[in-house]
Amino acid sequence: MLDTLYKYAKFQYECGNYSGAAEYLYFYRVLVPGNDDRNTLNALWGKLGSEILMQNWETALEDLNRLKDVIESNNQAGTLQLLQERTWLIHWSLFVFFNHPKGRDLIIDLFLYQPQYLNAIQTTCPHILRYLTTAVITNKRRRTVLKDLVKVIQQESYTYKDPITEFLECLYVNFDFDGAQQKLRECETVLLNDFFLVACLDDFIENARLFIFETFCRIHQCISINMLAEKLNMTPEEAERWIVNLIRNARLDAKIDSKLGHVVMGTQAPSVYQQVIEKTKGMMSRTQELARNIEKKLNVDKLGYDGGAWDAYDPSGFFKH
């Protein structure tokens, strides 16, 4: 009866009844003990796909984490199979991460600070760096991860580049403000034409301008508003209003000299608290990964996989007609 239940759930999915498919796949997962059944992994992919198509982002996130745990706990899978499944998971997770309220934090934790997923991105899908970079730029609470991200972008620049990754490279590697300004214009076109990123456009432009401004301010103490407006693709009036708002919201230690048209920067020592956070960030995820690798070494002698054709992001054939 379980096989019949699974086939009926798949039939419901193919008919477009995603709520019915999700319900029956939930029953299937509850009734099947453990993760050893041949259709367990397929059912998890099907449940995740159904929740994504119904836009139930909270449930989809739970299914994503459950699927990740099953993939990582599969000691019988070979290296190539694990790489394939992680690649599928990375692509499917974009639907969840760019719609869930906490998605821009979660994508950083998974893609940047879990080595097996960062390795999968570097090996099979470096284009995912576009989405990771956008998540970092639009996330005001995670500025400290910029250094780690820039290192990865530099490492992968020979295989993948686009205006979004090149924007950070111009700004934080080459300190090329004219190049960053040009890339910011190109980024606007990229975001407008990207399914996942179009909703991030306003946040991205606002934060990217702030990045340019902050980096410029570290180098110069007295800045012309006209020159700054040019760097930020704004009019002088817009630039002055924007800086006034930054000062008013206590995000900037600076004064504006309206007569001379200058911004005079104050001096601000880095917070000890912030330095401690920066030194210890990612430590927990790296420790967990180290413990997992040690456990695998102790429990598994050999991992084998007989290869096979890759079906792009169609895990185990659940979505084949």
C-alpha positions as CSV (number, residue, x, y, z in Angstrom):
1,M,0.0,0.0,0.0
2,L,2.9,2.4,0.6
3,D,4.1,2.1,-3.0
4,T,0.5,2.9,-4.1
5,L,0.4,5.9,-1.8
6,Y,3.7,7.2,-3.2
7,K,2.5,6.7,-6.8
8,Y,-0.8,8.4,-6.0
9,A,1.1,11.4,-4.5
10,K,3.2,11.7,-7.6
11,F,0.1,11.5,-9.8
12,Q,-1.5,14.4,-7.8
13,Y,1.7,16.4,-8.3
14,E,1.7,15.8,-12.1
15,C,-2.0,16.9,-12.2
16,G,-1.1,20.2,-10.5
17,N,-2.8,19.4,-7.2
18,Y,0.2,20.4,-5.1
19,S,-1.7,20.5,-1.8
20,G,-2.9,17.0,-2.3
21,A,0.6,15.8,-3.3
22,A,2.1,17.5,-0.2
23,E,-0.5,15.9,2.1
24,Y,0.0,12.4,0.8
25,L,3.8,12.7,0.8
26,Y,3.6,13.8,4.4
27,F,1.6,10.6,5.2
28,Y,4.1,8.6,3.3
29,R,7.0,10.0,5.3
30,V,5.3,9.4,8.6
31,L,4.4,5.8,7.7
32,V,7.8,4.8,6.2
33,P,10.3,4.0,9.1
34,G,13.8,5.4,8.8
35,N,15.5,6.7,5.6
36,D,16.2,3.3,4.0
37,D,13.1,3.0,1.8
38,R,13.9,3.5,-1.9
39,N,11.4,6.3,-2.3
40,T,12.1,8.2,0.9
41,L,14.5,10.7,-0.7
42,N,12.2,11.1,-3.7
43,A,9.2,11.8,-1.4
44,L,11.2,14.5,0.4
45,W,12.1,16.2,-2.9
46,G,8.4,16.0,-4.0
47,K,7.2,17.5,-0.7
48,L,9.7,20.4,-1.0
49,G,8.6,21.0,-4.6
50,S,5.0,21.0,-3.6
51,E,5.4,23.5,-0.8
52,I,7.5,25.8,-3.0
53,L,4.8,25.8,-5.7
54,M,2.2,26.6,-3.1
55,Q,4.5,29.3,-1.7
56,N,4.3,28.0,1.8
57,W,7.8,29.3,2.7
58,E,7.8,28.3,6.4
59,T,6.9,24.7,5.7
60,A,9.3,24.7,2.6
61,L,12.1,25.8,4.9
62,E,11.4,22.9,7.3
63,D,11.3,20.5,4.4
64,L,14.6,21.9,3.0
65,N,16.3,21.4,6.4
66,R,14.9,17.9,6.7
67,L,16.1,17.0,3.2
68,K,19.6,18.4,4.0
69,D,19.8,16.3,7.1
70,V,18.9,13.1,5.2
71,I,21.4,13.9,2.4
72,E,24.2,14.6,4.9
73,S,23.4,11.5,7.1
74,N,23.6,9.1,4.1
75,N,26.8,7.2,4.7
76,Q,26.2,4.8,1.8
77,A,26.3,7.6,-0.9
78,G,29.4,8.1,-2.9
79,T,31.2,11.4,-3.2
80,L,29.8,12.1,-6.7
81,Q,26.2,11.3,-5.6
82,L,26.5,13.7,-2.6
83,L,27.9,16.4,-4.8
84,Q,25.0,16.0,-7.2
85,E,22.4,16.1,-4.4
86,R,24.0,19.1,-2.7
87,T,23.9,20.9,-6.1
88,W,20.2,20.2,-6.5
89,L,19.6,21.4,-2.9
90,I,21.5,24.6,-3.5
91,H,19.4,25.5,-6.6
92,W,16.1,24.6,-5.0
93,S,16.9,26.5,-1.9
94,L,17.0,29.8,-3.8
95,F,13.2,29.7,-4.0
96,V,13.0,29.5,-0.2
97,F,15.9,31.8,0.7
98,F,14.7,34.7,-1.5
99,N,11.1,34.5,-0.2
100,H,11.4,33.5,3.5
101,P,11.9,36.5,6.0
102,K,15.1,35.0,7.4
103,G,16.3,33.7,4.0
104,R,19.2,36.2,3.5
105,D,20.7,35.1,6.8
106,L,20.2,31.4,6.1
107,I,21.7,31.5,2.6
108,I,24.9,33.0,4.1
109,D,25.2,30.4,6.8
110,L,24.6,27.5,4.3
111,F,26.5,28.7,1.2
112,L,29.5,30.5,2.8
113,Y,30.0,28.8,6.2
114,Q,29.2,25.1,5.5
115,P,32.3,23.9,3.6
116,Q,30.6,21.0,1.8
117,Y,28.1,23.4,0.2
118,L,30.7,26.0,-0.6
119,N,32.8,23.3,-2.3
120,A,29.7,22.2,-4.3
121,I,29.3,25.8,-5.5
122,Q,32.9,26.1,-6.4
123,T,32.9,22.7,-8.2
124,T,29.6,22.6,-10.1
125,C,27.7,25.9,-9.9
126,P,29.9,29.0,-9.4
127,H,27.0,31.1,-10.8
128,I,25.4,30.7,-7.4
129,L,27.9,33.3,-6.1
130,R,25.6,36.0,-7.7
131,Y,22.9,35.1,-5.2
132,L,25.2,34.7,-2.2
133,T,26.8,38.1,-3.0
134,T,23.4,39.8,-3.3
135,A,22.3,38.3,0.0
136,V,25.4,39.7,1.7
137,I,25.1,43.1,0.2
138,T,21.4,43.5,1.1
139,N,21.9,42.1,4.6
140,K,22.8,45.0,6.9
141,R,23.4,42.8,9.9
142,R,26.0,40.6,8.3
143,R,28.7,43.1,7.2
144,T,31.4,41.1,8.9
145,V,31.2,38.3,6.3
146,L,32.3,40.6,3.5
147,K,36.0,39.6,3.8
148,D,35.2,35.9,3.6
149,L,33.0,36.4,0.6
150,V,35.5,38.6,-1.2
151,K,38.1,35.8,-0.8
152,V,35.8,33.3,-2.4
153,I,35.0,35.7,-5.3
154,Q,38.7,36.2,-5.9
155,Q,39.3,32.4,-5.9
156,E,36.5,31.8,-8.4
157,S,37.0,34.9,-10.6
158,Y,38.8,32.8,-13.3
159,T,35.7,30.6,-13.7
160,Y,32.8,33.0,-13.1
161,K,32.2,36.7,-13.1
162,D,29.2,38.9,-13.4
163,P,28.5,42.6,-12.5
164,I,27.4,41.7,-9.0
165,T,30.6,39.8,-8.0
166,E,32.7,42.3,-10.0
167,F,31.2,45.2,-8.0
168,L,32.6,43.8,-4.8
169,E,35.9,43.0,-6.4
170,C,36.3,46.6,-7.8
171,L,35.4,48.0,-4.4
172,Y,37.2,45.8,-1.9
173,V,40.1,44.4,-3.9
174,N,41.1,47.1,-6.5
175,F,39.6,50.1,-4.7
176,D,38.5,51.2,-8.1
177,F,35.6,53.6,-7.4
178,D,35.0,54.4,-11.1
179,G,34.8,50.7,-11.9
180,A,32.4,50.1,-8.9
181,Q,30.2,52.9,-10.2
182,Q,30.1,51.4,-13.7
183,K,29.4,47.9,-12.2
184,L,26.6,49.3,-10.1
185,R,24.8,50.5,-13.2
186,E,25.2,47.1,-14.8
187,C,24.0,45.4,-11.5
188,E,20.7,47.3,-11.9
189,T,20.1,45.7,-15.3
190,V,21.1,42.2,-13.9
191,L,18.7,42.4,-11.0
192,L,15.8,43.6,-13.1
193,N,16.2,40.5,-15.3
194,D,16.8,37.9,-12.6
195,F,13.8,35.9,-11.3
196,F,15.1,35.6,-7.8
197,L,16.7,39.0,-7.4
198,V,14.2,41.5,-8.9
199,A,12.5,42.0,-5.5
200,C,15.9,42.9,-4.0
201,L,16.6,45.8,-6.4
202,D,15.9,48.8,-4.1
203,D,17.7,47.2,-1.1
204,F,20.7,46.3,-3.3
205,I,21.1,49.8,-4.8
206,E,20.8,51.5,-1.4
207,N,23.3,49.2,0.3
208,A,25.7,49.2,-2.6
209,R,25.8,53.0,-2.5
210,L,26.5,52.8,1.2
211,F,29.4,50.4,0.6
212,I,30.9,52.8,-1.9
213,F,30.5,55.7,0.5
214,E,31.9,53.9,3.5
215,T,34.9,52.6,1.6
216,F,35.5,56.1,0.1
217,C,35.3,57.6,3.6
218,R,37.9,55.3,5.0
219,I,40.4,56.7,2.5
220,H,39.4,60.4,2.6
221,Q,38.6,62.6,5.5
222,C,37.1,65.5,3.6
223,I,34.9,64.7,0.6
224,S,33.2,66.9,-2.0
225,I,29.5,66.2,-2.2
226,N,29.6,66.8,-6.0
227,M,32.3,64.1,-6.5
228,L,30.5,61.8,-4.1
229,A,27.2,62.2,-6.0
230,E,29.0,61.2,-9.2
231,K,30.4,58.1,-7.6
232,L,27.0,57.1,-6.3
233,N,25.1,57.8,-9.6
234,M,23.0,60.5,-7.8
235,T,22.5,64.3,-8.2
236,P,24.3,66.5,-5.7
237,E,21.0,67.3,-4.0
238,E,20.0,63.7,-3.7
239,A,23.5,62.8,-2.4
240,E,23.3,65.6,0.3
241,R,19.8,64.4,1.5
242,W,21.1,60.8,1.5
243,I,24.1,61.7,3.7
244,V,21.9,63.8,6.0
245,N,19.6,60.8,6.5
246,L,22.6,58.6,7.3
247,I,23.9,61.1,9.9
248,R,20.3,61.5,11.4
249,N,20.0,57.7,11.8
250,A,23.3,57.6,13.7
251,R,24.9,55.3,11.1
252,L,27.6,57.9,10.2
253,D,30.0,60.0,12.2
254,A,30.3,63.1,9.9
255,K,29.3,66.7,9.4
256,I,28.2,68.5,6.3
257,D,29.7,71.9,5.4
258,S,26.9,73.2,3.0
259,K,28.8,76.4,2.1
260,L,31.9,74.5,0.8
261,G,29.8,71.5,-0.3
262,H,32.0,69.1,1.7
263,V,31.4,66.1,4.0
264,V,33.9,66.1,6.9
265,M,34.4,62.7,8.4
266,G,34.8,62.0,12.2
267,T,37.2,59.4,13.6
268,Q,35.7,56.2,15.0
269,A,37.6,53.4,16.5
270,P,36.4,49.9,15.8
271,S,34.2,48.4,18.5
272,V,35.9,45.6,20.6
273,Y,32.6,43.7,20.6
274,Q,32.5,43.9,16.8
275,Q,36.2,42.7,16.6
276,V,35.4,39.7,18.8
277,I,32.4,38.8,16.6
278,E,34.5,39.1,13.5
279,K,37.2,36.8,14.9
280,T,34.7,34.1,16.0
281,K,32.2,34.2,13.2
282,G,31.6,30.8,11.5
283,M,33.4,29.0,14.3
284,M,30.4,26.9,15.3
285,S,29.5,25.7,11.8
286,R,33.2,24.9,11.1
287,T,33.4,22.9,14.4
288,Q,30.3,20.9,13.5
289,E,31.7,20.2,10.1
290,L,35.0,19.0,11.5
291,A,33.1,16.7,14.0
292,R,31.0,15.3,11.1
293,N,34.1,14.6,9.0
294,I,35.8,12.8,11.9
295,E,32.7,10.7,12.5
296,K,32.6,9.7,8.9
297,K,36.2,8.8,8.9
298,L,35.6,6.5,11.9
299,N,32.5,4.9,10.7
300,V,32.9,4.6,7.0
301,D,35.8,2.8,5.3
302,K,35.0,3.2,1.7
303,L,32.4,5.2,-0.2
304,G,31.5,4.1,-3.7
305,Y,29.2,5.4,-6.5
306,D,28.8,3.9,-9.9
307,G,28.2,7.3,-11.6
308,G,25.4,7.8,-14.1
309,A,23.9,10.6,-16.0
310,W,23.0,13.9,-14.3
311,D,19.5,15.1,-14.7
312,A,19.7,18.8,-14.1
313,Y,18.0,19.5,-10.7
314,D,15.5,16.6,-11.1
315,P,16.3,14.5,-8.0
316,S,15.8,10.8,-8.4
317,G,13.2,11.3,-11.2
318,F,10.2,12.4,-9.0
319,F,9.3,15.1,-11.4
320,K,9.7,13.1,-14.6
321,H,6.5,12.4,-16.6
